[in-house]
Amino acid sequence: MTAAGLPMPVPAPGLPPRVRIHEVGARDGLQNEKAVVPTEVKAEFVHRLADAGLTTVEATSFVHPKWVPQLADAERLYPLVRDLGERGVALPVLVPNARGLDRALALGARSVAVFASATESFAKANLNRTVDESLAMFEPVVTRAKGGEHGGVRVRGYLSMCFGDPWEGPVPVAQVVRVARALLDMGCDELSLGDTIGVATPGHVLALLTALNEEGVPTDRIGVHFHDTYGQALANTLAALQHGVTTVDASAGGLGGCPFAKSATGNLATEDLVWMLTGLGVETGVDLGRLTATSVWMAGRLGRPSPSRTVRALTGATADQSPEEHQS
């Protein structure tokens, strides 16, 4: 399915030799679908992603079904994919509060994530709390996950609206740094900086990363999560890599958005990211052919085309035609 010999690897100076892709398609991607995807299809999706070489696959969210009904089957799904942990695949799950953490830990989850906001408007829309109230809610969750009888569950802190907010407009860098520092101080192992509505540009990315470093946040604890609303996701990713970031969030086939911010369009497509990194000589461990086949398969289950340019290019499908339709 890949074009023979392409892309030609031509390394660029100043880039890390390897990047870890944090695959979010099965959670962040599917949570934005109008139709509920069957649990068995989700489980197969996660397994296919792991078989393509992805070592971190975010599996689901233990949020209340009222808020994200597409992920209401977390208790049924997680046992169907838990075996991947024995193969060394990390299966992070989102836990919005103490109850969500309890549900995840009861099923043996060893990697969890909390989801904070850099802006008051989105904190209100997403969590019905102020920024500081949400941080206060997360602190005991992180503390319990990191200690006690569970022995050091890994915790990721998502930070949304790092570059712009649909209600508030541009977000001051210092405002983002304050919340990021608070998440690290409460015990998060890693931060994921989210460009939730896709308005970031490379200079803004570098300014935020530099400001975080100046406040004692090391680059090796930062991941980036870009949306491609304005076609800037790959450019922003390259800027982050040049700064030293080695963890990049992406979604197979470009699935996803954000149900609480209507201007948030799809995530950076994992295939587009892998194509660029392969051309730069940066290792990912991902088989692009198998990954593309997985996104073709999921596009067929969803009944609509993949927005990934690389998927369309490698399958010959057009923007209004699913890869499966093209191949039939």
Residue pairs with C-beta under 8 A, 6 or more apart in sequence:
1 289
1 292
1 293
1 314
1 315
2 288
2 289
2 292
2 314
3 313
3 314
7 275
7 278
7 279
8 279
9 278
9 279
9 280
9 281
10 279
10 280
10 281
11 280
11 281
11 282
12 280
12 281
14 242
15 241
15 242
15 280
15 281
15 282
16 241
16 244
16 245
16 246
16 282
17 282
17 283
18 246
18 282
18 283
18 284
18 285
19 241
19 246
19 247
19 248
19 277
19 282
19 283
19 284
20 55
20 56
20 246
20 247
20 248
20 284
21 54
21 56
21 248
21 249
21 250
21 270
21 273
21 274
21 284
21 286
22 56
22 58
22 92
22 192
22 223
22 225
22 247
22 248
22 249
22 250
23 49
23 54
23 56
23 57
23 58
23 249
23 250
23 251
23 252
23 270
24 58
24 225
24 249
24 250
24 251
24 256
24 267
25 45
25 49
25 251
25 252
25 253
25 255
25 256
25 267
25 270
25 298
26 42
26 45
26 46
26 49
26 57
26 58
26 59
26 60
27 58
27 59
27 60
27 61
27 71
27 93
27 94
28 58
28 249
28 251
28 255
28 256
28 267
29 251
29 252
29 253
29 255
29 256
29 267
30 37
30 42
30 45
30 70
30 71
30 255
30 256
31 61
31 68
31 70
31 71
31 256
31 259
32 70
32 255
32 256
32 257
32 258
32 259
33 70
33 255
33 302
35 302
36 69
36 70
36 72
37 70
37 301
37 302
39 73
39 76
39 77
39 80
40 80
41 301
42 60
42 73
42 77
43 77
43 80
43 81
45 252
45 294
45 298
45 301
46 57
46 59
46 81
46 84
46 91
47 81
47 84
48 290
48 293
48 294
48 297
49 57
49 252
49 291
49 294
50 57
50 84
50 87
50 89
51 290
51 294
52 286
52 287
52 290
52 291
52 294
53 284
53 285
53 286
53 287
53 290
53 291
54 89
54 270
54 285
54 286
54 291
55 88
55 89
55 90
55 285
56 89
56 90
56 92
57 81
57 84
57 89
57 90
57 91
58 91
58 92
58 93
58 94
58 113
59 77
59 78
59 81
59 91
59 92
59 93
60 71
60 73
60 74
60 77
60 78
60 93
60 94
61 68
61 71
61 74
61 93
61 94
61 95
61 96
61 100
62 74
62 93
62 94
62 95
62 96
62 99
62 100
62 101
62 103
62 104
63 71
63 94
63 96
63 100
64 96
64 100
65 71
65 72
68 259
74 93
74 103
74 104
75 103
75 107
78 91
78 93
78 104
78 107
78 108
78 109
79 107
81 91
82 91
82 107
82 108
84 91
85 91
85 108
85 110
90 110
90 111
90 154
91 109
91 110
91 111
92 111
92 112
92 113
92 154
92 156
93 104
93 109
93 111
93 112
93 113
94 100
94 112
94 113
94 114
94 115
94 158
95 101
95 103
95 104
95 112
95 113
95 114
95 141
95 145
96 114
96 115
96 127
97 137
97 141
98 140
98 141
98 144
100 141
101 112
101 141
101 144
101 145
104 112
105 145
105 150
105 153
109 153
110 153
110 154
111 153
111 154
111 155
111 156
112 145
112 153
112 154
112 155
112 156
113 155
113 156
113 157
113 158
113 192
114 138
114 141
114 142
114 155
114 156
114 157
114 158
114 183
114 188
115 126
115 127
115 158
115 160
116 123
116 131
116 134
116 135
116 138
116 157
116 158
116 159
116 160
116 179
116 183
117 123
117 126
117 127
117 131
117 134
117 159
117 160
117 161
117 179
118 131
118 159
118 160
118 161
118 162
118 165
118 171
118 175
118 176
118 179
118 180
119 131
119 161
119 165
119 167
119 168
119 171
119 175
120 130
120 131
120 168
121 165
121 166
121 167
121 168
122 160
122 161
122 165
122 167
122 196
122 260
122 261
123 129
123 130
123 131
123 133
123 134
124 130
125 167
125 260
125 261
126 160
126 260
127 133
127 134
127 137
129 137
131 179
135 179
135 182
135 183
135 186
138 157
138 183
138 186
139 186
142 155
142 157
142 186
142 187
142 188
143 186
143 187
144 150
145 153
145 155
146 152
146 153
146 155
146 187
154 189
154 190
155 187
155 188
155 189
155 190
156 188
156 189
156 190
156 191
156 192
156 223
157 180
157 183
157 184
157 188
157 190
157 191
157 192
158 192
158 194
158 225
159 176
159 179
159 180
159 183
159 191
159 192
159 193
159 194
160 194
160 196
160 258
161 168
161 171
161 194
161 196
161 197
161 261
162 171
162 176
162 193
162 194
162 195
162 196
162 200
162 208
163 170
163 171
163 195
163 199
163 200
163 204
163 205
163 208
164 170
164 171
164 195
164 197
164 199
164 200
165 171
165 196
165 197
166 197
166 261
166 262
166 263
173 207
173 208
173 211
174 211
176 193
176 208
176 211
177 208
177 211
177 212
177 215
177 217
180 191
180 193
180 212
180 217
181 215
181 216
181 217
183 191
184 191
184 217
184 221
189 221
190 221
190 222
190 223
190 247
191 217
191 221
191 222
191 223
192 222
192 223
192 224
192 225
192 247
192 249
193 208
193 222
193 223
193 224
193 225
194 225
195 224
195 225
195 226
195 227
195 233
195 236
196 227
196 258
196 261
196 264
197 227
197 229
197 258
197 261
197 263
197 264
198 226
198 227
198 228
198 229
198 230
198 232
198 233
198 264
198 265
199 229
199 230
200 226
200 232
200 236
201 232
201 235
201 236
202 232
202 235
202 236
202 238
202 239
203 239
205 224
205 236
205 239
205 240
205 243
206 239
206 242
206 243
209 219
209 222
209 240
209 243
209 245
210 243
212 222
213 219
219 243
219 244
219 245
220 244
220 246
222 245
222 247
223 245
223 247
223 248
223 249
224 236
224 237
224 240
224 245
224 247
224 248
224 249
225 249
225 267
226 232
226 233
226 236
226 237
226 249
226 267
226 268
227 233
227 257
227 264
227 265
227 266
227 267
227 268
228 234
228 254
228 265
228 266
228 267
228 268
228 269
229 263
229 264
229 265
233 267
233 268
233 272
234 268
234 272
234 273
234 276
237 248
237 268
237 273
237 276
238 276
240 248
241 248
241 282
248 268
248 273
249 267
249 268
250 267
250 268
250 269
250 270
250 272
250 273
251 266
251 267
251 268
251 269
251 270
252 269
252 270
252 271
252 291
252 294
252 295
252 298
253 269
253 270
253 271
253 294
253 295
253 298
253 299
253 306
253 307
253 308
253 311
254 266
254 267
254 268
254 269
254 271
254 272
254 306
254 307
254 308
254 311
255 266
255 267
255 298
255 307
256 266
256 267
257 264
257 265
257 266
257 267
258 264
266 307
269 295
269 306
269 307
269 308
269 309
269 310
269 311
270 286
270 291
270 295
270 308
271 288
271 291
271 292
271 295
271 308
271 310
271 311
271 314
272 308
272 309
272 310
274 284
274 286
274 288
274 291
274 310
275 288
275 310
277 283
277 284
278 284
278 288
288 310
288 314
289 314
292 310
292 311
292 314
292 315
295 306
295 308
295 311
295 323
296 306
296 311
296 315
296 322
296 323
296 324
296 327
297 324
298 306
299 305
299 306
299 311
299 322
299 323
299 324
300 322
300 323
300 324
303 322
304 322
305 312
305 317
305 318
305 319
305 320
305 321
305 322
305 323
306 312
306 317
306 322
306 323
311 317
311 323
312 318
312 319
312 323
315 323
315 326
315 327
316 326
317 323
317 325
317 326
317 327
318 326
